[in-house]
Amino acid sequence: MKLIIAIVQDDDAGDLIDVITEGGFRVTKLATTGGFLKSGNTTLMIGVEEDNVEKVLGIIEETCRTRQQIVTSPSPVAGSTGVYVPYPVEVEVGGATIFVVDVDKFVKI
């Protein structure tokens, strides 16, 4: 058995959970926060048999596409002098960060 840990953007999480559960897989959702943009993201934990790993990875790849988004630049480090004027920056968001790990034991109570 394998555990797939997928970190996805909040905008993609709902659709991804729907598609994964429609595919017959169980998923656990954890609300998390990203470091770079300090925006919300979602960490999904999906337990699957080894022969289903590629199928789930394909679902994630199809659902969580990268895209460009305009965001306000993050404020500078505290303690800097001068006036800070935020300006819009185009960044790539979306996609997924995925970890696949071995599961030594699975118990459902």
N, C-alpha and C positions, 0 to 999 in steps of 0.2 A: 504494500500500500504506500501511496505517496501523499504528501500534503503540499498543495499549491497555495502559496501566499502571494496574492496579487494586490498591488497598491495602484489604485486608479483614481482619476479625478472624480469628484462628486457628480459632475454632470453626466458621466458615463455609468455610474454605479447602478442606478435603477434599472436601466436597460440591460446591463450585463447580468444582474441578478435574475431578471426575468428570463433571459435566454438560457442561462445555466440551469435554472430550475426546470424550465420546459424540456431541457435535454435529459432530465432525470437525475441530476446531480444535486447534492445538498451543499449549501453555502452558509457560512457565518459571516456577518458584517460587523466590522469594527470601525467606529468613527475616529479618524486620525487627522493630523495637521501636517502639511508639508513645510519644509524648512525654507526653501528659496523664495517662493511667493507668499509664504505664510497663509496659504489658502487651505480650505478644507479638502481633504481627500478621504478615500475609503479604502480600508484594508479588508480584503476578502480571503477567507480561509476555506479551501475546498479539498476535502478528502476524496481521493479517487484510487481505483485500482491502477496498477502500472500501465496496463494496456489502454487506459482512457486518458492518459496524460496529454498526448498530442491532440486529442479531440477537444479537450478543455482549453488548451493553449490556442488552438485555432479559433474557438469561440471568442476568447479574450482579444485576439488579434483583429478579428472582424468587427468587434463592437467598440473597441477603444482606440480609435484613430487619433493621430496627432493633428493639431490644427494651430493656426496663428491666432493670437488674441492680443488686444491692446490693453496694457495695464499701466497704472501709475507707478513710476519708479519708486522703489523702497526708500525710506528716509535714511539719511546718513547715520553713522555711528554716533551715539550720544556723546556730547562733550565737544563736538566740532563747533567752530565759530562761524559767524556769518549767517546770512539768510538762506534758507533752503526753499527752492521753488520746484515742486514736483513736476515732472513732465512725462507724457505718455511714451511707453516703450512697447514695441511689438516683440512678443515672446512666443515660443512654441509650447503648447500645453497639450494635455491628453496623453494618449498612449498608456502604457502600463509598465510597472517594474514588477518582475515576477521571480519568485524563488520556488524551486521544487526540491523538497527534502524527503528523505526516507522516514517512514513511520515504523518504529519498532513494535508498537502495540497500539491497538485501537479498541476501546471499550465504550459501549453505549449503554447507559443505565437508565 
